[in-house]
Amino acid sequence: MYPFIRLAKEVLKFRKAPPLGLRDVHVSHHRIWPWDLDFMSELNNGRTLSIFDLGRIPFAMRSGLFRVLRKRKWGLTVAGSVVRYRKRLTNLQRIEMQSRLLGWDARFVYIEQSMWTADGTCANHGIFRTALVGQGKMVPTTDILMELGVTDTSPELPDWVAALFAADDTRPWPPARV
């Protein structure tokens, strides 16, 4: 089940936090609970994605994006993600999550997130290709930036991020049905 109570806690916790600029990092702290674990007693890979939501949504709030979403009746969606899992996270372990904007192109906004253990080890790292949708179609990033009052150009995406999603763009859609 989706962690709605934990999400509500994060929203309440950060509702009055200082706004974030485009280059700022949102830092949040979380605990791995028994219901987050798989049968190997480690953080389930699907739950990892849900916990990343717990950082990405307050990040969007603090950046002013949620105000725009409500005003324009837009929705926020993940259009693709790449996650690297490198260290087991186990029951009751505390983590620090860092969420930041990497950049954008004409269609997507790219967000980087990572989970860190108390000893400073990166456990998981994800890149999320996100989009806004309104009236059944994607909203161009120029419209989003205009609503946010952003006149900057996008930071250059790291080469490896651009290459990952360029490769993904060559994948046929829809896939062949077998």
C-alpha angles and dihedrals in degrees: 000000000000113000096244094155092052090047091051089051091053093047091050093043094053101032092104098031116126115275118263125233122221094267097042126111123229110217122196135168126223141174126225107234128200091256090058092063131096126216090280089061094246133110108292113240092232092049088051088064091049092050089051085058087060088064100034097053096052087044088056090047094052093047091057095250096121091056088056092046092055094043095049097031091237127153130221119227139174109237096183142345141196117199128185116202113201111153131038115247112204142188116315093356115149120226137186116222123203120197125184143159114255098184144277144248132199093292111018144047115215120215127188121208133177137181118218131193125223091263091057097257118143106233101178135009126191138182114202124198103206135183140185119233131199131172091000097306140082118272113229112246089236088066091049093049092047091053090049092048092240116154097166122110117242118274109250110269113236110262093244092054092049090048093050094054094038087058090047090053090061092056111107117250126234096027120235111272113237 
